[in-house]
Amino acid sequence: MAGVASLNTVSLSAPSSPAPAGRGRLLVPAASAGTRRFPSLRAARRVVAARALDADDEWGKEPGEGVTAVAEEEEVPAASEVAGLKQKLKAALYGTERGLRASSETRAEVVELIMQLEARNPTPAPTEALTLLNGKWILAYTSFSQLFPLLGSGTLQALVKVDEISQTIDSENFAAQNCIKFSGPLASSSVSTNAKFEIRSPKRVQIKFDEGIIGTPQLTDSIVLPEKFEFFGQNIDLTPLSSIFTSIENAASSVAKTISGQPPLKIPISSDNAGSWLLTTYLDDELRISRGDGSSIFVLFKEGSTLLI
């Protein structure tokens, strides 16, 4: 192991006089003017571990016991550091509406955190770890400007709200589906695209879209109205109109059931330009960072991850 090799390079100072009879050899000599001082407690532990490996005393150290302790000590801070960076990224994304409302300062902070996570990527070959890629991923942030009109601007946001943008990967069939779920005051719907992907490198996949799907609108089948509401400082009683509202509610429910029973509209995509590439630069069991065309960045959280809470 590289760690053992580096530990064995530490010079050991031994006392000039032989050890008294019946006692083992001293591992750490007494402090003196010529004794080397340790710059930190961790360095001291490493030297002690190295000496424990070389010592042939009567206590019989288990092989590698000292090195294991040092290795575990090194791994814990690295894992906690990555967890801390992910929490900082989650906090930085709060209130940005997937990047739509992010200020220039927030974008700079997000990019810095992304670069730090990419430097600590635990999965250097994501396309060879398809079990991690598999499943549903929820978009938390993007710099892809072509998505911003869909995320809401002007009067669109007042009428239609984007509830969720997701990508579901079926690694067994090398298929992916991008889905955007909308909701409005009277109905909800979705727009999806189905695609196939090919692995081009340990990090890169080529995506080819072959079908678009417009989901069947799901109308609101229950209209809940208040008994009273305030209008120019006056409370207006809606109780006398309850019978009319009941008739409207029944009619809406009937229409909703009729429309909901219709199949979604599928549109074949045959254009040669209906494709893109995607580079996954960070991947673990709850976070995925990808880069695409036009230097776009995508941050996605795995469905069920605590990062979504």
PLY file of the C-alpha trace (Angstrom):
ply
format ascii 1.0
element vertex 309
property float x
property float y
property float z
element edge 308
property int vertex1
property int vertex2
end_header
0.00 0.00 0.00
1.18 3.55 -0.76
0.36 4.57 2.82
2.61 1.87 4.27
5.45 2.83 1.93
5.27 6.47 2.99
5.09 5.56 6.64
8.17 3.37 6.44
10.24 6.29 5.18
10.02 7.96 8.59
13.42 7.72 10.28
13.44 6.05 13.69
15.91 7.19 16.31
17.02 4.45 18.71
18.84 4.84 22.02
22.58 4.27 21.86
22.63 1.88 24.79
21.06 -1.57 24.55
17.63 -2.15 26.08
17.63 -3.53 29.62
17.16 -7.26 29.89
13.57 -8.51 30.04
12.11 -5.38 28.37
11.02 -4.78 24.80
12.64 -2.21 22.57
11.42 1.36 23.13
9.19 2.62 20.34
9.31 6.32 21.21
12.60 7.64 22.65
12.57 10.14 25.46
12.54 13.81 24.47
15.92 15.45 24.13
17.50 18.41 22.42
18.04 16.42 19.24
14.65 14.75 19.21
12.36 15.68 16.30
9.17 17.46 17.37
5.94 16.46 15.68
4.16 19.35 13.85
0.75 17.90 14.75
-0.97 15.13 16.65
-1.85 13.42 13.35
1.82 13.30 12.33
2.66 11.78 15.68
0.05 9.11 15.19
1.47 8.26 11.78
5.00 7.82 13.18
3.74 5.69 16.05
1.79 3.55 13.58
4.90 3.09 11.43
7.00 2.08 14.40
4.34 -0.33 15.54
4.60 -2.12 12.19
8.39 -2.45 12.40
8.54 -3.42 16.07
9.13 -7.10 16.86
8.35 -6.76 20.55
6.63 -9.24 22.79
3.15 -7.68 22.42
2.70 -9.08 18.89
1.03 -6.29 16.89
-1.43 -7.54 14.29
-0.18 -6.86 10.74
-1.54 -3.59 9.36
-3.33 -2.60 12.59
-1.68 0.80 12.81
-2.18 1.58 9.11
-5.89 0.73 9.27
-6.43 3.24 12.05
-4.67 5.98 10.08
-6.60 5.16 6.87
-9.95 5.37 8.67
-8.94 8.68 10.20
-8.19 10.07 6.73
-11.50 8.87 5.15
-13.87 10.35 7.74
-12.98 14.03 7.13
-13.25 13.49 3.33
-16.78 12.06 3.58
-17.93 14.78 5.96
-16.41 17.42 3.69
-18.43 16.19 0.69
-21.59 16.05 2.80
-20.97 19.62 3.90
-20.50 20.79 0.31
-23.78 19.15 -0.71
-25.64 20.89 2.10
-24.10 24.23 1.08
-25.20 23.60 -2.51
-28.72 22.77 -1.37
-28.86 26.00 0.67
-27.53 28.06 -2.25
-30.23 26.69 -4.57
-33.09 27.50 -2.18
-35.50 30.02 -3.70
-33.81 30.11 -7.12
-36.64 28.21 -8.85
-34.23 25.78 -10.52
-31.93 28.66 -11.48
-34.55 30.94 -13.03
-34.42 33.48 -10.17
-30.74 33.06 -9.29
-28.73 36.27 -9.08
-25.27 36.57 -10.60
-23.75 36.25 -7.11
-25.75 33.08 -6.43
-24.76 31.60 -9.77
-21.10 32.25 -9.01
-21.47 30.58 -5.62
-23.25 27.58 -7.15
-20.56 27.16 -9.82
-17.84 27.29 -7.16
-19.55 24.61 -5.08
-20.10 22.46 -8.17
-16.41 22.67 -9.07
-15.43 21.64 -5.54
-17.76 18.64 -5.69
-16.52 17.66 -9.15
-12.97 17.61 -7.78
-14.17 15.08 -5.17
-16.26 12.94 -7.51
-16.54 9.45 -5.94
-17.53 7.92 -9.31
-14.85 8.76 -11.88
-16.54 6.58 -14.57
-20.31 7.20 -14.23
-21.23 5.32 -17.40
-19.67 2.22 -15.87
-21.86 2.64 -12.75
-25.27 2.29 -14.38
-26.90 1.14 -11.13
-26.20 4.59 -9.68
-27.49 6.35 -12.80
-30.67 4.28 -12.85
-33.87 5.81 -11.48
-35.66 9.16 -11.32
-33.67 12.37 -10.93
-35.33 15.70 -10.01
-33.87 18.87 -11.53
-32.78 21.30 -8.79
-30.77 23.79 -10.86
-29.79 24.52 -14.43
-28.01 27.21 -16.39
-29.65 25.99 -19.62
-31.38 29.16 -20.77
-33.72 27.38 -23.20
-35.58 25.95 -20.20
-36.26 29.33 -18.61
-39.35 30.17 -20.74
-40.89 26.91 -19.52
-39.99 27.67 -15.91
-42.19 30.78 -16.05
-41.91 34.39 -17.09
-44.35 37.28 -17.39
-48.02 36.27 -17.47
-47.17 32.57 -17.95
-46.16 32.13 -14.33
-49.51 33.51 -13.14
-51.43 30.95 -15.21
-49.17 27.89 -15.31
-46.77 26.64 -12.68
-43.99 24.11 -13.26
-44.34 21.56 -10.48
-41.44 19.30 -11.41
-38.78 18.69 -14.03
-37.28 15.23 -13.95
-35.23 12.71 -15.87
-35.85 9.00 -15.46
-33.07 6.69 -16.60
-33.65 3.04 -17.50
-30.07 1.76 -17.54
-31.01 -1.77 -18.60
-32.59 -0.57 -21.84
-30.34 2.49 -22.29
-33.41 4.72 -22.31
-34.26 8.05 -20.70
-37.37 10.17 -20.31
-37.39 13.90 -19.63
-40.64 15.10 -18.08
-42.07 18.51 -17.16
-45.19 18.59 -14.98
-47.42 21.67 -15.12
-50.36 22.76 -13.01
-52.92 25.52 -13.45
-56.02 26.78 -11.67
-58.26 24.18 -13.33
-56.02 21.36 -14.57
-52.59 19.72 -14.52
-50.66 18.06 -17.32
-47.19 17.04 -18.46
-44.91 17.09 -21.48
-42.33 14.34 -21.91
-39.68 13.25 -24.38
-38.43 9.70 -24.71
-34.85 9.08 -25.79
-32.19 6.42 -26.23
-28.61 6.96 -25.16
-25.28 5.50 -26.19
-22.15 5.40 -24.05
-19.31 7.26 -25.74
-16.78 7.52 -22.88
-16.52 6.80 -19.13
-18.35 10.10 -18.50
-20.17 10.96 -21.72
-23.38 9.70 -23.32
-24.99 10.61 -26.62
-28.76 11.13 -26.45
-31.19 10.72 -29.36
-34.81 11.79 -28.81
-37.37 9.67 -30.64
-40.80 10.56 -29.22
-42.66 13.43 -27.59
-45.65 12.87 -25.31
-48.30 15.40 -24.27
-50.07 14.08 -21.20
-53.82 14.09 -20.85
-54.94 17.14 -18.82
-56.24 16.22 -15.40
-59.04 18.66 -14.61
-59.84 19.68 -11.08
-62.86 17.56 -10.17
-63.53 19.25 -6.85
-64.21 22.97 -6.57
-63.90 24.26 -3.03
-65.38 27.72 -2.54
-65.55 29.75 0.66
-68.88 30.52 2.27
-67.95 34.20 2.46
-65.37 36.52 0.95
-64.48 40.16 1.44
-65.04 42.65 -1.38
-64.14 46.32 -0.87
-64.39 45.93 2.88
-67.74 44.12 2.80
-68.33 40.46 3.62
-70.39 38.80 0.88
-72.30 35.65 1.76
-72.11 32.95 -0.92
-74.47 30.51 0.81
-77.50 31.35 -1.40
-75.39 30.40 -4.45
-74.34 27.00 -3.08
-76.82 25.09 -5.28
-75.45 26.76 -8.42
-71.87 25.96 -7.40
-72.85 22.35 -6.77
-74.19 22.06 -10.31
-70.96 23.55 -11.68
-68.89 21.15 -9.59
-70.85 18.14 -10.86
-70.43 19.26 -14.47
-66.67 19.80 -13.99
-66.34 16.37 -12.43
-68.08 14.76 -15.38
-65.84 16.57 -17.89
-62.71 15.65 -15.90
-63.56 11.96 -15.95
-64.21 12.06 -19.70
-60.95 13.83 -20.57
-58.84 11.84 -18.11
-59.89 8.64 -19.81
-58.29 9.68 -23.10
-54.79 8.39 -23.98
-51.87 10.84 -24.10
-50.86 12.35 -27.43
-47.63 10.83 -28.80
-45.59 12.65 -31.45
-42.72 10.85 -33.25
-39.46 12.78 -33.47
-37.57 11.95 -36.65
-35.24 14.92 -37.02
-31.53 14.15 -37.26
-30.86 17.15 -35.02
-33.05 15.82 -32.20
-30.16 14.83 -29.99
-27.51 16.08 -27.61
-24.64 14.88 -25.46
-24.32 14.85 -21.71
-21.23 14.68 -19.53
-21.71 13.47 -15.95
-19.05 15.11 -13.77
-20.30 14.06 -10.32
-22.36 11.04 -9.27
-23.31 9.36 -6.02
-26.49 7.79 -4.66
-28.30 11.13 -4.18
-26.61 13.82 -6.30
-25.81 14.05 -10.00
-24.07 16.93 -11.77
-24.01 16.97 -15.57
-22.75 19.33 -18.24
-24.23 19.60 -21.73
-24.34 21.65 -24.91
-23.47 25.32 -24.65
-21.64 24.90 -21.31
-24.99 24.22 -19.62
-25.00 22.78 -16.10
-27.62 20.50 -14.55
-27.86 19.65 -10.84
-30.23 16.78 -10.07
-31.26 15.14 -6.80
-32.30 11.47 -6.68
-35.96 10.87 -5.90
-36.28 10.12 -2.19
-33.04 11.88 -1.28
-32.90 14.02 1.86
-31.55 16.81 -0.36
-35.10 17.28 -1.66
-36.52 17.95 1.81
0 1
1 2
2 3
3 4
4 5
5 6
6 7
7 8
8 9
9 10
10 11
11 12
12 13
13 14
14 15
15 16
16 17
17 18
18 19
19 20
20 21
21 22
22 23
23 24
24 25
25 26
26 27
27 28
28 29
29 30
30 31
31 32
32 33
33 34
34 35
35 36
36 37
37 38
38 39
39 40
40 41
41 42
42 43
43 44
44 45
45 46
46 47
47 48
48 49
49 50
50 51
51 52
52 53
53 54
54 55
55 56
56 57
57 58
58 59
59 60
60 61
61 62
62 63
63 64
64 65
65 66
66 67
67 68
68 69
69 70
70 71
71 72
72 73
73 74
74 75
75 76
76 77
77 78
78 79
79 80
80 81
81 82
82 83
83 84
84 85
85 86
86 87
87 88
88 89
89 90
90 91
91 92
92 93
93 94
94 95
95 96
96 97
97 98
98 99
99 100
100 101
101 102
102 103
103 104
104 105
105 106
106 107
107 108
108 109
109 110
110 111
111 112
112 113
113 114
114 115
115 116
116 117
117 118
118 119
119 120
120 121
121 122
122 123
123 124
124 125
125 126
126 127
127 128
128 129
129 130
130 131
131 132
132 133
133 134
134 135
135 136
136 137
137 138
138 139
139 140
140 141
141 142
142 143
143 144
144 145
145 146
146 147
147 148
148 149
149 150
150 151
151 152
152 153
153 154
154 155
155 156
156 157
157 158
158 159
159 160
160 161
161 162
162 163
163 164
164 165
165 166
166 167
167 168
168 169
169 170
170 171
171 172
172 173
173 174
174 175
175 176
176 177
177 178
178 179
179 180
180 181
181 182
182 183
183 184
184 185
185 186
186 187
187 188
188 189
189 190
190 191
191 192
192 193
193 194
194 195
195 196
196 197
197 198
198 199
199 200
200 201
201 202
202 203
203 204
204 205
205 206
206 207
207 208
208 209
209 210
210 211
211 212
212 213
213 214
214 215
215 216
216 217
217 218
218 219
219 220
220 221
221 222
222 223
223 224
224 225
225 226
226 227
227 228
228 229
229 230
230 231
231 232
232 233
233 234
234 235
235 236
236 237
237 238
238 239
239 240
240 241
241 242
242 243
243 244
244 245
245 246
246 247
247 248
248 249
249 250
250 251
251 252
252 253
253 254
254 255
255 256
256 257
257 258
258 259
259 260
260 261
261 262
262 263
263 264
264 265
265 266
266 267
267 268
268 269
269 270
270 271
271 272
272 273
273 274
274 275
275 276
276 277
277 278
278 279
279 280
280 281
281 282
282 283
283 284
284 285
285 286
286 287
287 288
288 289
289 290
290 291
291 292
292 293
293 294
294 295
295 296
296 297
297 298
298 299
299 300
300 301
301 302
302 303
303 304
304 305
305 306
306 307
307 308
